[in-house]
Amino acid sequence: MIKTFKWIVFAGIAASLTACASPEVVDTKQMGDDKLSCKQLAAEIQEANEFESKAQKEKGITGTNVAAAVIFWPAIIGTYSNANDAIKAAKERKEHLVALSTKKGCSM
């Protein structure tokens, strides 16, 4: 009974660590992007920069990452994989928005 309880506690801690350390992966193209004004496109580009920055920070040494490495090391692999996906998506989103900006003749 105590062994089962310890396993449940361990699994709960591991699940909470992986849930906390997951940067958001943005959609590269969103409905309505082509209708955005130059000012709105600039704001969306800035937001994509912020998503990328947050994802980069998740790859660094954080309390959550250290705890994940010590308590449940596969969680750190999940965090790094998710961070890489988030970084890639943010970069692709920026490229898409810059292309739209250029097509509309917006000055950056």
Phi and psi restraints in degrees (value plus and minus 20) as a CYANA .aco file:
   2 ILE   PHI     -86.7   -46.7
   2 ILE   PSI     -57.3   -17.3
   3 LYS   PHI     -81.1   -41.1
   3 LYS   PSI     -62.8   -22.8
   4 THR   PHI     -83.7   -43.7
   4 THR   PSI     -62.8   -22.8
   5 PHE   PHI     -82.2   -42.2
   5 PHE   PSI     -63.9   -23.9
   6 LYS   PHI     -81.6   -41.6
   6 LYS   PSI     -61.2   -21.2
   7 TRP   PHI     -84.5   -44.5
   7 TRP   PSI     -60.8   -20.8
   8 ILE   PHI     -84.3   -44.3
   8 ILE   PSI     -63.1   -23.1
   9 VAL   PHI     -83.6   -43.6
   9 VAL   PSI     -65.1   -25.1
  10 PHE   PHI     -80.2   -40.2
  10 PHE   PSI     -66.1   -26.1
  11 ALA   PHI     -83.8   -43.8
  11 ALA   PSI     -59.0   -19.0
  12 GLY   PHI     -84.4   -44.4
  12 GLY   PSI     -62.9   -22.9
  13 ILE   PHI     -83.9   -43.9
  13 ILE   PSI     -65.1   -25.1
  14 ALA   PHI     -81.7   -41.7
  14 ALA   PSI     -63.2   -23.2
  15 ALA   PHI     -85.0   -45.0
  15 ALA   PSI     -59.8   -19.8
  16 SER   PHI     -89.9   -49.9
  16 SER   PSI     -53.4   -13.4
  17 LEU   PHI     -86.6   -46.6
  17 LEU   PSI     -63.3   -23.3
  18 THR   PHI     -90.8   -50.8
  18 THR   PSI     -50.2   -10.2
  19 ALA   PHI     -92.1   -52.1
  19 ALA   PSI     -56.0   -16.0
  20 CYS   PHI     -94.2   -54.2
  20 CYS   PSI     -51.2   -11.2
  21 ALA   PHI    -124.1   -84.1
  21 ALA   PSI      31.1    71.1
  22 SER   PHI    -146.5  -106.5
  22 SER   PSI      84.3   124.3
  23 PRO   PHI     -87.8   -47.8
  23 PRO   PSI     133.4   173.4
  24 GLU   PHI     -94.6   -54.6
  24 GLU   PSI     114.0   154.0
  25 VAL   PHI    -117.2   -77.2
  25 VAL   PSI      92.5   132.5
  26 VAL   PHI    -102.0   -62.0
  26 VAL   PSI     135.5   175.5
  27 ASP   PHI     -95.3   -55.3
  27 ASP   PSI     112.8   152.8
  28 THR   PHI     -82.3   -42.3
  28 THR   PSI     -68.0   -28.0
  29 LYS   PHI    -138.0   -98.0
  29 LYS   PSI     112.1   152.1
  30 GLN   PHI    -140.1  -100.1
  30 GLN   PSI     128.9   168.9
  31 MET   PHI     -79.6   -39.6
  31 MET   PSI     112.5   152.5
  32 GLY   PHI      72.9   112.9
  32 GLY   PSI     -24.1    15.9
  33 ASP   PHI     -75.2   -35.2
  33 ASP   PSI     -60.6   -20.6
  34 ASP   PHI     -89.9   -49.9
  34 ASP   PSI     -31.6     8.4
  35 LYS   PHI    -118.9   -78.9
  35 LYS   PSI     -22.4    17.6
  36 LEU   PHI     -90.0   -50.0
  36 LEU   PSI     124.4   164.4
  37 SER   PHI     -96.9   -56.9
  37 SER   PSI     149.6   189.6
  38 CYS   PHI     -78.0   -38.0
  38 CYS   PSI     -62.4   -22.4
  39 LYS   PHI     -84.4   -44.4
  39 LYS   PSI     -61.6   -21.6
  40 GLN   PHI     -87.6   -47.6
  40 GLN   PSI     -58.6   -18.6
  41 LEU   PHI     -81.5   -41.5
  41 LEU   PSI     -63.2   -23.2
  42 ALA   PHI     -80.9   -40.9
  42 ALA   PSI     -60.2   -20.2
  43 ALA   PHI     -86.1   -46.1
  43 ALA   PSI     -59.7   -19.7
  44 GLU   PHI     -87.0   -47.0
  44 GLU   PSI     -57.6   -17.6
  45 ILE   PHI     -83.7   -43.7
  45 ILE   PSI     -63.1   -23.1
  46 GLN   PHI     -81.8   -41.8
  46 GLN   PSI     -61.5   -21.5
  47 GLU   PHI     -83.9   -43.9
  47 GLU   PSI     -60.0   -20.0
  48 ALA   PHI     -83.9   -43.9
  48 ALA   PSI     -57.7   -17.7
  49 ASN   PHI     -80.3   -40.3
  49 ASN   PSI     -61.2   -21.2
  50 GLU   PHI     -86.7   -46.7
  50 GLU   PSI     -60.3   -20.3
  51 PHE   PHI     -80.9   -40.9
  51 PHE   PSI     -62.9   -22.9
  52 GLU   PHI     -84.2   -44.2
  52 GLU   PSI     -63.1   -23.1
  53 SER   PHI     -81.7   -41.7
  53 SER   PSI     -65.1   -25.1
  54 LYS   PHI     -81.9   -41.9
  54 LYS   PSI     -60.8   -20.8
  55 ALA   PHI     -85.9   -45.9
  55 ALA   PSI     -59.6   -19.6
  56 GLN   PHI     -80.2   -40.2
  56 GLN   PSI     -60.7   -20.7
  57 LYS   PHI     -85.4   -45.4
  57 LYS   PSI     -52.2   -12.2
  58 GLU   PHI     -85.5   -45.5
  58 GLU   PSI     -43.4    -3.4
  59 LYS   PHI    -101.6   -61.6
  59 LYS   PSI     -31.6     8.4
  60 GLY   PHI    -102.7   -62.7
  60 GLY   PSI    -191.4  -151.4
  61 ILE   PHI    -105.7   -65.7
  61 ILE   PSI      87.1   127.1
  62 THR   PHI    -140.7  -100.7
  62 THR   PSI     143.4   183.4
  63 GLY   PHI     -77.9   -37.9
  63 GLY   PSI     -60.9   -20.9
  64 THR   PHI     -85.5   -45.5
  64 THR   PSI     -62.8   -22.8
  65 ASN   PHI     -85.0   -45.0
  65 ASN   PSI     -60.4   -20.4
  66 VAL   PHI     -84.3   -44.3
  66 VAL   PSI     -66.1   -26.1
  67 ALA   PHI     -81.8   -41.8
  67 ALA   PSI     -60.3   -20.3
  68 ALA   PHI     -83.5   -43.5
  68 ALA   PSI     -61.3   -21.3
  69 ALA   PHI     -85.7   -45.7
  69 ALA   PSI     -57.5   -17.5
  70 VAL   PHI     -98.1   -58.1
  70 VAL   PSI     -66.4   -26.4
  71 ILE   PHI    -104.6   -64.6
  71 ILE   PSI     -65.1   -25.1
  72 PHE   PHI    -167.8  -127.8
  72 PHE   PSI      65.3   105.3
  73 TRP   PHI     -77.9   -37.9
  73 TRP   PSI     -50.0   -10.0
  74 PRO   PHI     -81.5   -41.5
  74 PRO   PSI     -42.9    -2.9
  75 ALA   PHI     -82.9   -42.9
  75 ALA   PSI     -55.7   -15.7
  76 ILE   PHI     -87.4   -47.4
  76 ILE   PSI     -54.2   -14.2
  77 ILE   PHI     -85.1   -45.1
  77 ILE   PSI     -62.8   -22.8
  78 GLY   PHI     -82.4   -42.4
  78 GLY   PSI     -61.9   -21.9
  79 THR   PHI     -82.7   -42.7
  79 THR   PSI     -67.0   -27.0
  80 TYR   PHI     -84.1   -44.1
  80 TYR   PSI     -61.2   -21.2
  81 SER   PHI     -83.2   -43.2
  81 SER   PSI     -64.9   -24.9
  82 ASN   PHI     -85.3   -45.3
  82 ASN   PSI     -60.1   -20.1
  83 ALA   PHI     -82.5   -42.5
  83 ALA   PSI     -62.3   -22.3
  84 ASN   PHI     -82.9   -42.9
  84 ASN   PSI     -61.5   -21.5
  85 ASP   PHI     -81.9   -41.9
  85 ASP   PSI     -62.4   -22.4
  86 ALA   PHI     -86.0   -46.0
  86 ALA   PSI     -60.4   -20.4
  87 ILE   PHI     -83.8   -43.8
  87 ILE   PSI     -67.0   -27.0
  88 LYS   PHI     -81.1   -41.1
  88 LYS   PSI     -65.5   -25.5
  89 ALA   PHI     -83.5   -43.5
  89 ALA   PSI     -61.1   -21.1
  90 ALA   PHI     -84.0   -44.0
  90 ALA   PSI     -61.7   -21.7
  91 LYS   PHI     -84.6   -44.6
  91 LYS   PSI     -62.4   -22.4
  92 GLU   PHI     -85.8   -45.8
  92 GLU   PSI     -57.6   -17.6
  93 ARG   PHI     -82.4   -42.4
  93 ARG   PSI     -65.0   -25.0
  94 LYS   PHI     -81.0   -41.0
  94 LYS   PSI     -63.5   -23.5
  95 GLU   PHI     -79.9   -39.9
  95 GLU   PSI     -63.6   -23.6
  96 HIS   PHI     -81.6   -41.6
  96 HIS   PSI     -65.8   -25.8
  97 LEU   PHI     -88.1   -48.1
  97 LEU   PSI     -58.1   -18.1
  98 VAL   PHI     -85.2   -45.2
  98 VAL   PSI     -59.8   -19.8
  99 ALA   PHI     -82.8   -42.8
  99 ALA   PSI     -62.4   -22.4
 100 LEU   PHI     -83.6   -43.6
 100 LEU   PSI     -60.9   -20.9
 101 SER   PHI     -80.8   -40.8
 101 SER   PSI     -65.3   -25.3
 102 THR   PHI     -84.4   -44.4
 102 THR   PSI     -62.7   -22.7
 103 LYS   PHI     -81.5   -41.5
 103 LYS   PSI     -55.3   -15.3
 104 LYS   PHI    -104.2   -64.2
 104 LYS   PSI     -28.4    11.6
 105 GLY   PHI      59.3    99.3
 105 GLY   PSI       5.7    45.7
 106 CYS   PHI     -93.7   -53.7
 106 CYS   PSI     125.5   165.5
 107 SER   PHI    -113.6   -73.6
 107 SER   PSI     116.7   156.7
